[in-house]
């Protein structure tokens, strides 16, 4: 099993339900592609260190994921890059 930490930031202009829906959709993407979410944290709205795509704040989410292969991680990365609601994401492989 490989362990990953995924942090992503959702744009602050969405409503509360829409933000939860974005997080739930990405959780489903990971699970349906063979990943297991071991920890989930919603850090809420925070100020960004610098402006990203003209936003000065965003909603932070953190997933800790176990996966046998990179299929779930690659699919998350692909969809996060094309999703307009996600302004930044970071995937870290843990040892």
N, C-alpha and C positions, 0 to 999 in steps of 0.2 A: 504494500500500500504506500502510495505517495501522499504526503500532506502538503496542502496549499493554504495560503492566506490570501483572500481576495477582498480588497477594499474598493468601493466605488462611491461616487458622489452623484447625486441626483439633483437636477436643477431646481432652484427654490421657487419658481413660478407656478409649480403644480400644486393642486389641492392635496389635502392630507390623505384622502382615499386613493388618489392617483399615485402618490408616492409609495404607499403601501402596496399597491398593485404592481408597480415596477419592481419592487423588491421581491414580491411573491413570484412574479414571472421569471426572474433570474434564478430564484431558488428552484423553481420547477425545471428550468433548463439544465441545471446542474444534476438534479436527481434523475431526470429522465435519460440522461446520457451516462449514467453509471457512477455518479459521484454521491458521496454521503456527507451531508452537512453535520459536522460535529459541534459547531458553535455558531450562533448568530447574534450579532449585536447591532442595535439601532442607536447610533450616537446622536441622532436628531440634527437640527439645523445648527451649523457652525460657520463662522467666518473663514474665508479662504486666506491663505498666506499671501496670495497674489491673485489678480483677476484672471479668470478662465472663461473664455467665450463670453465676455462682457458681464459675467456674474461675479459678485463679491462674496457670496455665501452659497451654501449647498447643504443637502441632507446626506450624511455619511452613514454607510452601512459596511459591516465587516462579516465575512463568511470564513469559517475554517472548514476546509473540505478534505475528505479522504477520497482518493480515486486509484483504481488499478492501472489506468492508462491516462493518456492526455486528452481523450475524446471530450469529456465534459468541460475541461478547462479551455480547450481550443474553441469549442462551441460558445462558451461564455464570452471569450475574448472577441470572437467574430461578431457576435450580436451586440456586445457593448460598444464596439467601434461604430456600428451603423445606427445605434439607437440614439435618437435626438434628446431623450430625457437624461441620459448619462453623460455628464460633462467630463468626467475623468475616472479611470479605473487603474488599479495596480494589482498584478498577480505575482505573488512571491512563493517560491517553492521552499518549504521548510525541510530541514535535515532531520 
